Every structure is written in structure tokens, then in C-alpha cells.
Amino acid sequence: WRSSFDRIGYGFYESWFGQFMPFASGWIYHLDFGWVFVVESEEHGFWLWLQREGWLWARKNVWPYLWSNKTGSWIYFVQMEQENYFFDYSTWEYRKADKN
């Protein structure tokens, strides 16, 4: 999945998904989310595991929407006032997207 991303230096990549540093273990360090475990998906996207959110599914043509396995609903990633949030469509509420 990394082959479609642009290398920007010092081990970091950039794409529609943001800026991150991948590791051979499957973990990445994402500048917005912190530590994230990534697994490729058959649906041409990938699953992300974030400590507070659980498993989320992402794909280029639906980003910044993510499917939450925990809620069984879509969430929306948004940056407001230099902070990161998820808008959860199952509760119609914003919650802070804290780094791990």
C-alpha cells in the first residue's frame, strides 16, 4: 500500500492519508494519529488500529471518512483550530482524535 505514497525524507511519506513513517512490523507513526497498526484490505484500502478507536477502514476515494468497526458506522476526520477530531455519525458528536 505504501507504493502509492510519496517519500518526503527522513523515512517519512506523504499522501492523501497524511504524513507518516512506516516500519517493517506493520506499525506506522502518523503525524496526526500517533502510533497506528496498518493491515492491507481486500477492498483496496487498509485497516488501521488506533488505541482509542479500535479498527478503522480507510481508502483514498472515501477519505477523510473512515469506517469504524467499533461503532459499525462512519466517522469523519477533521482538523479544527489546530486540533484533530473525529465526527462520529453513530452519535452525531465530535471527539478529540488524541495521539497514542
C-alpha positions in Angstrom: 0.0 0.0 0.0 3.0 2.3 0.5 4.0 2.2 -3.2 1.4 4.9 -4.0 2.8 7.4 -1.4 5.5 10.0 -2.0 8.7 9.8 0.1 9.4 13.2 1.6 12.6 12.4 3.6 13.9 11.1 6.9 11.8 8.0 6.4 8.5 9.8 6.1 5.9 9.5 3.4 3.1 11.8 2.4 -0.2 11.1 0.7 -4.0 11.6 0.9 -3.6 9.9 4.3 -1.2 12.5 5.7 2.4 12.2 6.7 3.7 9.1 8.4 6.8 6.9 8.9 6.3 3.2 8.2 8.1 0.3 10.0 8.6 -3.3 8.8 6.5 -4.5 11.7 3.3 -3.0 10.2 3.3 -0.1 12.6 3.5 3.5 11.3 4.0 6.7 13.2 1.4 9.1 11.8 1.8 12.8 12.5 -1.9 13.3 13.2 -2.8 9.9 14.9 0.5 8.8 16.6 1.2 5.0 16.5 -1.1 3.1 14.1 -1.0 -0.5 13.1 -1.9 -1.0 9.4 -3.2 -4.1 7.6 -3.9 -4.1 3.9 -7.5 -4.8 2.9 -9.0 -6.8 0.0 -11.3 -3.8 -0.6 -8.4 -1.8 -2.0 -7.9 0.2 1.2 -6.4 -0.7 4.6 -7.4 -1.3 8.2 -5.9 0.9 10.9 -5.8 0.1 14.5 -5.7 3.1 16.8 -5.7 2.5 20.6 -8.7 4.7 21.4 -10.7 4.0 18.2 -10.1 0.3 17.5 -10.1 -0.8 13.9 -10.9 1.7 11.2 -11.0 1.2 7.5 -9.7 3.8 5.1 -9.4 4.2 1.3 -8.3 7.0 -0.9 -11.7 7.7 -2.6 -13.6 7.9 0.7 -11.0 9.7 2.9 -11.5 11.6 5.2 -14.4 9.3 6.1 -13.4 6.1 7.9 -15.5 3.0 8.7 -15.4 2.2 12.4 -15.6 -1.5 13.2 -16.3 -0.5 16.9 -19.4 1.6 16.2 -20.5 -0.1 12.9 -20.7 3.4 11.4 -18.8 6.0 9.5 -16.6 8.6 11.2 -15.1 11.8 9.7 -11.6 13.1 10.4 -11.5 16.8 10.7 -8.9 19.4 11.9 -10.3 22.4 13.7 -8.3 25.1 15.5 -5.1 23.1 15.2 -6.7 20.1 16.8 -7.7 16.7 15.3 -11.3 15.4 15.8 -13.5 12.5 14.6 -17.1 13.2 13.9 -19.0 10.0 14.8 -22.1 9.5 12.7 -23.4 6.9 15.1 -23.7 9.5 17.9 -23.6 12.8 15.9 -20.8 14.0 18.2 -17.2 15.2 17.8 -14.5 13.6 19.9 -10.8 14.5 20.0 -8.5 12.3 18.0 -5.7 12.0 20.5 -2.4 10.6 19.6 -1.4 7.4 21.3 
